[in-house]
């Protein structure tokens, strides 16, 4: 997971891939939280 280094030529995380992982996980967690919230609202009478 070093697409930022390849595309932009910079290494914000020192080449470890942590930043790229966060760019993937943060939106994924947001989507999951929104889905959970929508399910809760649909279950309430």
C-alpha positions in Angstrom: 0.0 0.0 0.0 2.3 2.7 -1.2 0.2 4.4 -3.9 0.8 7.9 -2.5 4.5 7.4 -2.8 4.2 6.2 -6.3 1.7 8.9 -7.5 3.0 12.0 -5.7 6.6 11.1 -4.9 6.2 11.9 -1.2 6.2 9.6 1.8 4.0 11.1 4.6 4.4 8.0 6.7 8.0 7.1 6.0 7.1 4.3 3.6 5.2 2.2 6.2 1.8 2.3 4.4 0.0 3.5 7.6 -1.3 6.7 5.9 -2.7 4.8 3.0 -4.4 2.3 5.3 -6.0 5.2 7.2 -7.2 6.6 3.9 -9.0 3.3 3.3 -10.3 2.6 6.8 -11.6 5.9 7.8 -14.2 6.2 5.0 -15.0 2.5 5.4 -15.8 3.0 9.1 -17.9 6.0 8.3 -20.0 4.1 5.8 -20.4 1.2 8.3 -21.5 3.6 11.1 -24.0 5.3 8.8 -25.5 1.9 7.9 -25.8 0.9 11.5 -27.5 4.2 12.4 -29.9 3.8 9.5 -30.8 0.2 10.7 -31.5 1.4 14.2 -33.8 4.1 12.9 -35.7 1.7 10.7 -36.2 -0.8 13.6 -37.9 1.8 15.9 -41.7 1.8 15.7 
